[in-house]
Amino acid sequence: MPSRPKQPSRSKPAVKARSTATPSAAKAKRRPTINDIARMSGVSKKTVSRIINDSPVVNEETRAKVKRIIAETGYVPDPQARGLAFRKSFLIAMIYDNPSPEYIVSMQKGILSAIEGTSFQLVVRPCDRTKPTFLSDMRSFVERQRLFGVLLPPSVSEDEGLVKVLRELNCDYVRIASVSLDKPEVMLVTNDHIGGYEAGQHLAEQGHKIIAHVSGLKSFRSVHERRRGFARALAENGIDLPEKLVLEGAYTFESGLACGEKLLAMKPRPTAVFAGNDEMAAGIYRAARNHGLEIPRDLSVVGYDDNPTSLRLWPPLTTIRIPTENNARMAATMLIKKAPVPHDDTLPSLVVRESTAKPAKS
């Protein structure tokens, strides 16, 4: 019986090649761990973890030392492991129902500036509070994302049902609203009545007597606060604000145009209009043009927000400036630090440009 051919032996050089790595070389290639960082820094693993997660309870000298060693070693925390350890993700959500795109963009910019250089990321979640499934949808969203916390701008910040859901889920939140609705550590108050007052005072000082107001949606608490301040300023100057001169818009250009058309068809027509935001003010500009009126000679207009639209209109819009981006940055900082921060610079203020003047003599 013929003998079976001998099988070729395995290549010895290949085996030798795999065994050439020395223990020291293997150690050099090993990725540093949190234990390594703690040992090199002379602090506990818990302290390193706090620094990685931007905890405010670590002193700045220790924080700087640990961060320097992290940078030198190239240590990268495992986000999945961190999420499991904390039973939450490092996601901050902004849940909003505001129809103004300029406002939402400014909010995002402010939040992103607050979380820059940290481990946190932003998730943006629009919602519709009128939907029957609103609260169940929000509960599912928060649970699914395992959110670190939620930022609530107006008017979703005013929804007590949503706040109750967040509390039940043990999800941290910060509310931005025109009035205080909660504990100081979770509230950033924008005092919208002050902005309304300044708008009314400015138009009264210009000598206007027939002054209209195009508000936003009545479901927004800020709408009532702005009107309250506006009406108070007019009353202090002996000027009435009849209901027929107060129209409800929807914070959109189209609603501003529609309301402007109604107001300018009145006899006598108003000589000045305070719009609840700059988008609606732009619509009023269009209505004035449709009626052959010139701003500010025939109609003075004041907006609210001081977003980029106010400078793109001609003439540039007199408006109430609200520091939306700064407010969002501070609210995000409050959420991360779990503590209130001074926010005196959240107050609205009048910015006078070229859309307001004394009324023309009849």
C-alpha positions as CSV (number, residue, x, y, z in Angstrom):
1,M,0.0,0.0,0.0
2,P,1.5,3.3,-1.0
3,S,2.5,5.5,1.8
4,R,0.6,8.8,2.3
5,P,2.5,11.9,1.2
6,K,3.9,13.9,4.1
7,Q,1.9,17.1,5.0
8,P,4.0,20.2,4.8
9,S,4.9,21.5,8.2
10,R,3.7,24.8,9.5
11,S,6.0,27.7,8.7
12,K,8.3,28.2,11.7
13,P,9.1,31.8,10.7
14,A,5.4,32.7,11.1
15,V,5.4,31.3,14.6
16,K,8.6,33.1,15.4
17,A,7.2,36.3,14.1
18,R,4.3,36.2,16.4
19,S,6.5,35.6,19.4
20,T,8.9,38.5,18.8
21,A,6.8,41.1,20.7
22,T,8.4,41.7,24.1
23,P,6.3,42.2,27.2
24,S,7.4,45.8,27.4
25,A,6.3,46.5,23.8
26,A,2.9,44.9,24.5
27,K,2.6,47.1,27.6
28,A,3.5,50.2,25.6
29,K,0.6,49.5,23.2
30,R,-2.0,48.9,25.9
31,R,-4.5,51.7,26.1
32,P,-4.5,53.6,29.4
33,T,-7.4,53.0,31.7
34,I,-9.1,55.1,34.3
35,N,-7.1,53.3,37.0
36,D,-3.8,54.4,35.2
37,I,-5.0,58.0,35.2
38,A,-5.9,57.8,38.9
39,R,-2.5,56.3,39.8
40,M,-0.5,58.8,37.7
41,S,-2.5,61.7,39.1
42,G,-2.4,60.6,42.7
43,V,-6.1,60.8,43.1
44,S,-8.9,58.2,43.5
45,K,-10.7,56.6,40.5
46,K,-13.9,58.3,41.7
47,T,-12.2,61.8,41.5
48,V,-11.0,61.0,37.9
49,S,-14.6,59.9,37.0
50,R,-16.0,63.2,38.4
51,I,-13.5,65.2,36.4
52,I,-14.4,63.3,33.2
53,N,-18.0,63.9,33.8
54,D,-17.5,67.7,34.5
55,S,-18.6,67.5,38.2
56,P,-18.4,70.9,39.9
57,V,-17.3,69.4,43.2
58,V,-13.6,68.9,42.2
59,N,-11.2,71.8,42.9
60,E,-9.7,73.5,39.9
61,E,-6.1,72.6,40.6
62,T,-6.9,68.8,40.7
63,R,-9.1,69.2,37.7
64,A,-6.3,70.8,35.7
65,K,-3.7,68.2,36.7
66,V,-5.9,65.2,35.8
67,K,-7.0,66.8,32.5
68,R,-3.3,67.4,31.6
69,I,-2.5,63.7,32.3
70,I,-5.5,62.6,30.3
71,A,-4.3,64.7,27.4
72,E,-0.7,63.4,27.7
73,T,-1.7,59.8,27.8
74,G,-4.4,60.0,25.2
75,Y,-6.9,58.3,27.5
76,V,-10.4,58.2,26.0
77,P,-13.3,57.2,28.3
78,D,-15.6,54.5,27.0
79,P,-18.9,56.3,26.5
80,Q,-20.9,53.0,26.6
81,A,-19.3,52.0,29.9
82,R,-19.9,55.5,31.3
83,G,-23.6,55.4,30.3
84,L,-24.0,52.0,32.0
85,A,-22.3,53.2,35.1
86,F,-24.5,56.3,35.4
87,R,-27.6,54.5,34.0
88,K,-28.0,57.6,31.8
89,S,-26.6,58.8,28.5
90,F,-24.7,62.0,28.1
91,L,-27.4,63.5,26.0
92,I,-29.1,66.8,26.8
93,A,-32.4,67.3,25.0
94,M,-34.2,70.5,24.1
95,I,-37.9,69.8,23.8
96,Y,-39.7,72.7,22.1
97,D,-43.0,73.8,20.6
98,N,-42.0,77.3,19.5
99,P,-42.8,78.0,15.8
100,S,-40.0,80.6,15.4
101,P,-37.0,79.1,13.6
102,E,-34.8,82.0,14.6
103,Y,-35.5,81.5,18.3
104,I,-34.8,77.8,18.1
105,V,-31.5,78.3,16.3
106,S,-30.4,80.8,18.9
107,M,-31.3,78.4,21.6
108,Q,-29.3,75.6,20.0
109,K,-26.2,77.9,19.7
110,G,-26.4,78.8,23.4
111,I,-26.7,75.2,24.5
112,L,-23.9,74.1,22.3
113,S,-21.6,76.8,23.7
114,A,-22.3,75.6,27.2
115,I,-21.5,72.0,26.5
116,E,-18.4,72.6,24.3
117,G,-15.4,70.8,25.7
118,T,-17.6,68.5,27.8
119,S,-18.9,65.0,27.2
120,F,-22.4,66.1,26.6
121,Q,-24.3,66.1,23.3
122,L,-27.5,67.9,22.3
123,V,-30.6,66.3,21.0
124,V,-33.3,68.5,19.6
125,R,-36.9,67.3,19.9
126,P,-39.9,69.3,18.5
127,C,-43.3,68.5,19.9
128,D,-47.0,69.3,19.5
129,R,-48.6,69.8,22.9
130,T,-52.1,69.6,21.3
131,K,-51.6,65.9,20.4
132,P,-53.5,63.4,22.6
133,T,-50.3,61.3,22.7
134,F,-48.0,64.2,23.7
135,L,-47.2,63.1,27.2
136,S,-46.8,59.4,26.3
137,D,-44.6,60.4,23.4
138,M,-42.4,62.5,25.6
139,R,-42.2,59.7,28.3
140,S,-41.1,57.2,25.6
141,F,-38.5,59.6,24.2
142,V,-36.9,60.3,27.6
143,E,-36.8,56.7,28.6
144,R,-35.5,55.5,25.2
145,Q,-32.7,58.1,25.1
146,R,-31.8,57.7,28.9
147,L,-31.3,61.5,28.9
148,F,-29.0,63.2,31.3
149,G,-31.5,66.1,31.4
150,V,-33.9,68.3,29.5
151,L,-34.1,72.0,28.7
152,L,-37.6,73.4,28.3
153,P,-38.0,76.8,26.5
154,P,-41.3,78.6,26.3
155,S,-44.1,77.5,26.0
156,V,-43.4,73.8,26.6
157,S,-41.7,75.0,29.9
158,E,-45.2,75.9,31.1
159,D,-46.6,72.4,30.7
160,E,-47.0,71.0,34.2
161,G,-48.0,67.6,32.8
162,L,-44.6,67.3,31.1
163,V,-42.8,68.4,34.2
164,K,-44.6,65.8,36.2
165,V,-43.5,63.1,33.7
166,L,-39.9,64.2,34.0
167,R,-40.0,64.1,37.8
168,E,-41.5,60.6,37.7
169,L,-38.7,59.5,35.4
170,N,-36.1,61.1,37.7
171,C,-34.9,63.2,34.7
172,D,-33.3,66.5,35.5
173,Y,-34.7,69.6,33.8
174,V,-34.4,73.4,33.6
175,R,-37.3,75.6,32.6
176,I,-37.0,78.9,30.7
177,A,-40.2,81.0,31.2
178,S,-41.5,84.5,31.5
179,V,-42.4,84.1,35.2
180,S,-41.1,81.8,37.9
181,L,-42.9,78.4,37.8
182,D,-40.6,76.2,39.9
183,K,-37.7,76.1,42.3
184,P,-34.8,78.6,41.6
185,E,-32.3,75.9,40.7
186,V,-34.5,74.7,37.8
187,M,-35.8,78.1,36.6
188,L,-34.5,80.8,34.4
189,V,-36.9,83.7,34.3
190,T,-37.0,86.1,31.3
191,N,-39.4,88.7,32.8
192,D,-41.3,89.4,29.5
193,H,-43.5,92.0,31.1
194,I,-40.5,94.3,31.2
195,G,-40.1,94.0,27.5
196,G,-43.8,94.8,26.8
197,Y,-43.6,97.8,29.1
198,E,-40.6,99.2,27.3
199,A,-42.3,98.8,23.9
200,G,-45.4,100.6,25.2
201,Q,-43.4,103.4,26.9
202,H,-41.4,104.0,23.7
203,L,-44.4,104.4,21.5
204,A,-46.2,106.6,24.0
205,E,-43.1,108.8,24.3
206,Q,-43.2,109.2,20.5
207,G,-46.7,110.7,20.8
208,H,-48.8,107.8,19.5
209,K,-52.4,107.6,20.7
210,I,-53.9,104.8,18.6
211,I,-51.6,101.9,19.2
212,A,-52.3,98.2,18.3
213,H,-50.8,95.0,19.5
214,V,-50.3,91.8,17.5
215,S,-49.7,89.1,20.1
216,G,-48.5,85.5,19.8
217,L,-50.5,82.4,20.6
218,K,-52.5,82.7,23.8
219,S,-51.2,79.3,24.9
220,F,-47.9,81.0,25.6
221,R,-47.6,82.5,29.1
222,S,-45.1,85.0,27.6
223,V,-47.8,86.5,25.4
224,H,-49.9,87.5,28.4
225,E,-46.8,88.9,30.2
226,R,-45.8,91.0,27.3
227,R,-49.3,92.3,26.9
228,R,-49.6,93.0,30.6
229,G,-46.4,95.2,30.5
230,F,-47.5,96.9,27.3
231,A,-50.9,97.8,28.6
232,R,-49.5,99.1,31.9
233,A,-47.1,101.5,30.0
234,L,-50.0,102.8,27.9
235,A,-52.2,103.2,30.9
236,E,-49.6,105.2,32.7
237,N,-49.5,107.5,29.7
238,G,-53.3,107.9,29.5
239,I,-53.7,105.7,26.4
240,D,-56.4,103.0,26.0
241,L,-55.8,99.6,24.5
242,P,-59.2,98.5,23.3
243,E,-59.8,94.8,22.5
244,K,-60.4,95.5,18.8
245,L,-56.7,96.7,18.6
246,V,-55.4,93.5,20.0
247,L,-55.1,90.6,17.5
248,E,-53.7,87.1,18.0
249,G,-51.1,86.0,15.6
250,A,-49.1,82.7,15.6
251,Y,-45.5,84.0,15.8
252,T,-45.2,83.6,12.0
253,F,-44.7,86.1,9.1
254,E,-48.0,85.0,7.6
255,S,-50.0,85.7,10.7
256,G,-48.3,89.1,11.1
257,L,-49.3,89.9,7.5
258,A,-52.9,88.8,8.1
259,C,-53.2,90.8,11.3
260,G,-51.6,93.8,9.7
261,E,-54.1,93.7,6.9
262,K,-57.0,93.8,9.4
263,L,-55.5,96.6,11.5
264,L,-54.7,98.8,8.5
265,A,-58.2,98.5,7.1
266,M,-59.6,100.0,10.3
267,K,-60.9,103.6,10.4
268,P,-59.3,105.3,12.1
269,R,-56.3,103.0,11.7
270,P,-53.5,102.7,14.3
271,T,-50.5,104.8,13.9
272,A,-48.3,102.3,15.7
273,V,-48.1,98.5,16.2
274,F,-46.3,96.4,18.8
275,A,-45.7,92.9,17.4
276,G,-45.1,89.9,19.6
277,N,-42.0,88.9,17.7
278,D,-39.9,90.1,14.8
279,E,-41.3,87.5,12.3
280,M,-44.8,89.0,12.8
281,A,-43.4,92.5,12.6
282,A,-42.0,91.6,9.1
283,G,-45.5,90.6,8.1
284,I,-46.9,93.9,9.3
285,Y,-44.2,95.6,7.1
286,R,-45.6,93.8,4.1
287,A,-49.2,94.8,5.0
288,A,-48.1,98.4,5.3
289,R,-46.6,98.2,1.8
290,N,-49.8,96.7,0.4
291,H,-51.7,99.7,1.8
292,G,-49.3,102.2,0.3
293,L,-48.0,103.2,3.8
294,E,-44.4,104.1,4.6
295,I,-42.6,103.0,7.8
296,P,-42.2,105.0,10.0
297,R,-43.8,108.0,8.4
298,D,-47.3,106.5,8.3
299,L,-46.9,103.6,10.7
300,S,-44.4,102.9,13.5
301,V,-43.6,99.2,14.3
302,V,-41.9,97.6,17.3
303,G,-41.0,93.9,17.3
304,Y,-39.7,91.5,20.0
305,D,-36.7,89.2,20.1
306,D,-34.0,91.2,18.1
307,N,-33.3,88.3,15.9
308,P,-31.4,88.7,12.5
309,T,-34.7,89.5,10.8
310,S,-34.8,92.9,12.6
311,L,-31.7,94.1,10.7
312,R,-32.7,92.6,7.4
313,L,-35.9,94.7,7.2
314,W,-35.9,98.2,5.7
315,P,-36.0,100.4,7.6
316,P,-34.2,98.4,10.4
317,L,-36.7,97.3,13.1
318,T,-37.0,98.9,16.5
319,T,-37.4,95.8,18.8
320,I,-37.1,94.4,22.3
321,R,-33.9,92.4,22.6
322,I,-34.0,89.2,24.5
323,P,-30.6,87.5,25.0
324,T,-31.9,84.1,23.8
325,E,-28.5,82.5,23.1
326,N,-27.2,83.7,26.5
327,N,-30.3,82.4,28.3
328,A,-29.9,79.0,26.7
329,R,-26.2,78.9,27.6
330,M,-27.0,79.7,31.3
331,A,-29.9,77.2,31.4
332,A,-27.6,74.4,30.1
333,T,-25.0,75.3,32.6
334,M,-27.6,75.1,35.4
335,L,-28.6,71.7,34.2
336,I,-25.1,70.4,34.1
337,K,-24.0,71.8,37.4
338,K,-27.4,71.1,39.0
339,A,-27.4,74.5,40.6
340,P,-28.7,78.0,39.9
341,V,-26.4,80.6,38.3
342,P,-26.7,84.4,38.4
343,H,-28.7,85.6,35.5
344,D,-29.4,89.3,35.8
345,D,-28.5,89.8,32.1
346,T,-31.6,87.8,31.0
347,L,-33.7,91.0,31.2
348,P,-35.2,92.3,27.9
349,S,-34.2,95.7,26.7
350,L,-35.4,98.2,24.0
351,V,-33.3,98.6,20.8
352,V,-34.3,101.8,19.0
353,R,-33.7,101.7,15.2
354,E,-35.5,103.4,12.3
355,S,-39.0,101.8,12.3
356,T,-40.5,104.2,14.9
357,A,-41.1,107.9,14.8
358,K,-43.6,110.6,15.9
359,P,-47.0,110.1,14.2
360,A,-47.6,112.2,11.1
361,K,-49.8,115.3,11.6
362,S,-53.3,114.8,10.1
